[in-house]
Every structure is written in structure tokens, then in C-alpha cells.
């Protein structure tokens, strides 16, 4: 039934890995932020973080042992799979924080590879 | 309510998140995706549509010898586009009875002005048919829309395609029993039926849908992901290495200024025919025609291989001497060429082309049923079915206009082709304006009418327009169905029959929608709810 109130489950989990007991008094704005914040964070991570990771991957492909035009094309071809995979990861992760951490963990080696050829 | 307090098992949690992701990536750009899918499907027949939309051009009984045509067109371009630094032409084939010629109008590098014309292969003159974009309108709309700079449209199409890719992957993860789902169909069960239809359409064509979405992104990947290219190449000359891997475009060197007439183009095309087959020569590109530095590239046709990677013979324009043959590119470039070709499907023979269209239609229906399901699923839980919340109403009405309304608008475009006066200024643009005017009217209608009535009325409108189109064609042109049958003109026969087949499809949808009573079912039979709740958890979409 959760699917009718999208993100409710994942949003609440995202606040820190645990579910918030609904009894605690909280101001309406803070409540809203707690609920929506992690979701917004995930959407940003998916849209922009995912693209950044894909772009980084396409540059890192230049480090592959092949001629420049082939490496450029390989990077372009693979980038959309990286992007799609990143988006799936971001929404599959248990919390928004873990989603970002996962993106960064993959970005680090890619950054090293990209650095070597820039 | 109670279930919310309990921590859920991890598997269920992921499936739920993926279900939500699928729902929202599918919905947010779903209307754009539906239009891209449907116009893209139709674009597989763009050459046939162009033939139909230029009824003045006679039915092509036999494809003329391309070598002779190439010479004829080159001669014509000598007067039509003299002084241009580059000419190009797409030679006629079995599906195409005119020659598409284009030329650069400016010799200043950096400035990009193009002229283009449709030329008659038998005379070389501009075709004397009504002014129309033909099937190319749907083809271009499919990836760059209209009324906006092409680059914007391409970015929108790219974002939509990326959403589609995510929706496909998350949709697959959502289904634990993807194979079993394919064989499950529960007729006349409201939401269950929509879900089953959506699953069957998606699973049946899954390899195609995934392929077409990914390859769609590949066709414009240099626009979407330019970063590797920018990091790797610092100068224009370096970048040239990449261009050479992607297209048969030969870089115009510097013109000498010394005037030397072009050697026989017919002879060059003939050499290419010797190599690749009589019917397998595609484009001819000529740089600096009439100059001592002229170069001619004759490209291999698209039949006989599933790749768009460049294969061409290059000739010295002044002497006709063969300079080189390019028949291979690097592995990554070849991969890209294959993916590109898979998307465009130009290698197809008639049977493969029909398969493309049918599976692509199932993809269109997948997007359509998904959009409708969003409302069907939520309608049952509305507190007051007569007064749904704003978001629900927006989706409901956009669905009508973008699904039923698009059928009406696309057919109206074809009506405009037959009805607009031939002398009308900007006639080709007006055909397109009519498409958008009718589509906008469909949206207004969907907003003003109760949703179910709007569906039914628009579906019947599409049915009527489709049914009468062959009649309109018979009245306004010399090429009625009986005439086409007698001539063996299968493009025109196919077009008429296709209109009627689609009319039947729309009529069936209209009748089913008219008979359907969604709200009553859920309100009157609350005893059904528990059963459907169980099924819902099994096949959450």
C-alpha cells in the first residue's frame, strides 16, 4: 500500500537508517523537512550525482589501453549504463547518506583514472 | 497501518523502492515518452509516408540506375548550388522515389548555412509536388520536437530516454516473477487487467525496449556526453580523427581556386556498385565541386549490414582517380555503428521492418498502459471518486490528450496534407501547425469534458478520421485504393489498409472505454478489496 504514498517508506528510512516514532512532538516544518529532505537529497544524487559519475566514467575511459578515438567512444557508450546504474543504486540504498557515499566510493577510482589522462 | 511500524525485510524494501522509482520515472515524462514512441514507430515508415504525402510523384516501378542518377543530380547541382563548398545527395532506392540533395551555402568555415531540395531522379529537376515535410516530420519530432531549437529538443529527448532506461531497469527489478507474469492475464478485472496487459507488453518486447532506449541515447551520445572528447582532443585536427570514425564526411581541404570540371560521377558510382552491389550505394558527397581540389565520396548503402559505421570510396574529383577505400573502423566505433543501425532499422527488409513497427507499437502501448494504470490504481482509493485531487485530475486529462489526442493530431496532419491548398505560402509549415493546433484542441477538450467522455469522444474522432482518410485520398488525388491495387502500388495500398486497421483498433478501444464502469465496481463491491490487495503485493508495478 506504500506505493500510493510514494517515497514515504524510503524517505523515513533515509532520515538516519531508522524509522521515526510518530508520537514525538515536532514542529510541522521540521517534520516536513525530515520527511522530504532525504528524498530531495536522493533525487539530486540521482539526477546530478548520477550524471557527474557518468561523465567522470566517460573521461576515465581515456585511460584504457586503446587509441584515443576508440577510448572516447567507449566512454560515451558506457556512460549511460553508469548513469542508469547510479540512479538505481541511489534509490535502492538504505539511506540517502549511503546513497551519496556509494556514489563517492565509485567516483574516487574513476577520478584517479581521469586524473592520469587529463 | 500496523505494518508501517515493523521493519521490513531488505528484499521487500528494495522491491518497494524500485516500484516507486518505476512509477515516478515512468509518469513524470511519460507523456513525452509516449509521443516519442509513437512518432518514432511511425518513422520506421517515413519514406513510405513521404511517398504518400507527395502523391504527384508517380509510383516508382523500377529504381533507376543510381550511377546515371548521381551524374544527373551532380549536373543539376552545378546550377542549383554553384559556388557551394559541399554537395550531398541520397540516391533513390526501393523505398524512396526522390533524391534528397543538400549543400552548404556558405564557404566561410564556422558558418553553417544549408540548402536542401528534393529532386526528381528521372529529370534532376526539383520535384513538382506539394510542399510538405512528409514522413520526416514525425522522424524529426521523435527526437527534437518542434518550435524550439533542435538542441533543446534533443536534450529533452535525452532526459526522457534516460528516465525510460531507469524505468525499464527498475521495472524489471520490481518483478520477481517476470516469466510467470508474462503468461498471466486476467480479463475484465479492472486494475489487474491493466497490470497484466502492461506486463505482457513490456516483457514480450523487453529486449527491444531496452535496446531501443539505449541505442536512442547512443545516436546522440556526443551531445549528451562530450566530456571524454573534450578531454582527449585539444585541437580541431585531433577531433577530426573522431569524426572520421563516425561518418563518411570528408573534411573539405582548401580550395585551390583553379577551376577544373568534375570528372564523371557516374563512373565513380559505377565503381562503388561493382564493389558493394548495384542496389547498395547510398550517399554521394562532393567537396569543392568544380575546383582542382574536389573530392568525391561514394558511401556504401545501408542494406546488407547492420551498422552505420562509415564505409566509402574516395575519389579525386578532377580526374576521377580512386584515392582510397574505407571499409572498417575501430572496435568501439563499430559497436557504436551497430547500435546506431539497430535503432534506425534502415537495414531492414519489409518483414523485419514490420516486426520493428509491431514491437515498437507494443512499446508505445507499454508506456500508454503504464500511464493509464497510474490513474486506475489510484482511483479505487480516492476518498471521493467524484472529486479527485488536483494531481490525479492533471494526470487523467493529460493521458487523454497525449494518448487519444495524439492519434487525432497525427491523423489530422495527414488530412492537412490532402486538404491545404497547394498554393498556400509556407504550406509545409502549415501542415505542421495543423498537427499542433489539433493536438492543443484535444487538450482543451480533455480539460473541459468528463474524463471518460473525453476518452471515448477522442477515440471515436480518431476512428472517424482514420476511416475516412482513404476516402479523402480517393477524392483529392488520382491514387484511390482501386487505382493503387491495379497499379500494384503497395505503398498506397498499404497506407489505406493501415488506416483502416488503426481505425478498428481505435474503435475497439472506444467501445471498451464506453462500456467500462470503474468507479462503480470498487464502491459497490468492497468484498473484492482483500483479494485484490493480495494480488497487488505479488505483482506491484
Interface residues (C-beta under 8 A of the other chain):
Chain A: X1 X2 X3 X4 X6 X7 X9 X10 X13 X19 X54 X55 X58 X59 X61 X62 X66 X67 X68 X69 X70 X71 X72 X73 X74 X75 X76 X77 X79 X80 X81 X83 X84 X87 X88 X91 X92 X94 X114 X117 X118
Chain B: X3 X4 X5 X7 X8 X10 X13 X14 X16 X17 X18 X19 X20 X21 X23 X24 X162 X165 X166 X169 X170 X173 X214 X217 X218 X221 X222 X224 X225 X227 X228 X229 X231 X232 X233 X238 X241 X242 X244 X245 X330 X331 X332 X333 X335 X336 X339 X377 X378 X381 X533 X540
